Structure formats: structure tokens, C-alpha cells
Amino acid sequence: MEMRREVIICLGLAAITLAVFWPVSGHDFINIDDPDYVTQNPAVQAGLSGPGLRWAFEASHANNWHPLTWLSHMLDCRLFGLKPGAHHLTNLGLHIVSTLLLFLALNQMTGAPWWRPCSPGTRCMWSRSPGWRSARMC
């Protein structure tokens, strides 16, 4: 019975988080970090490739070394080109997965009511991750 309850809560959390942040699908790229990370970065725009994989692990572009972030941006460019809405929806998907993992971990550790561990998924202070293209922190 407990597992069924967790599944229902997870589905509800995913649906609520999706509904709250769905508007990001209509957002454009921004001029803060997106040029460095995507819109003016030829290595990322080329998509996943051998040279791109090497670059992702060797580069400290934009004063950061985070190869998984570079690889995920490369995959987005390969799949969606430079369509910002699709890139934002990838961030939203990652945010939903993170919310569910947080709920499951905290629920397992504390046994607290479902609303306590899951509330970060829809709080305004957490909107940076799904709403800011370059905020993907892998």
C-alpha cells in the first residue's frame, strides 16, 4: 500500500511541477550565460561528437569545468537545434526528476508527510533551474 501511495504522490508532484513551469517552453534564450553556453558556442552547437566529448572534458570554458553540463547542452543542440523552448523543456524534465528524487530520498529518510520533502519542486525560489537555460547543474 505504501508504494502505491508514493507512486500517486510522485505522479502528482510531476504534474504540479510541469503545470507550474510549463510557461518556460515559450521562453527565449537570455543574454546572460546562454551565449557562452549555447548560442555562441561552436563546440556545443556541433552536438555530440568525438571532438566535442574531448572538449567537454578538457575545457574550462566560461570559467567552469563541468563536462556533464556541456554534454547535455550538446545533446540538446543535436536533438533540437537552437530552439530555446525545447532546451528549456529539457531543464524542466531534469527539475521534475530532481524533485521526485528529493521526495523519495527525504520520504525514505524521515517518513515525513509527503508535502514537506517535495515542496522545493514548486517554490518560486527554485524556478531558476527550469527557467534559466544555462542553469543546468549536472
Secondary structure, 3 states (H helix, E strand, C coil): CHHHHHHHHHHHHHHHHHHHHHHHHHCCCCCCCHHHHHHCCHHHHCCCCHHHHHHHHHCCHHHCCCHHHHHHHHHHHHHHCCCHHHHHHHHHHHHHHHHHHHHHHHHHHHCCCCHHHHHHHCCHHHCHHHHCHHHCCC
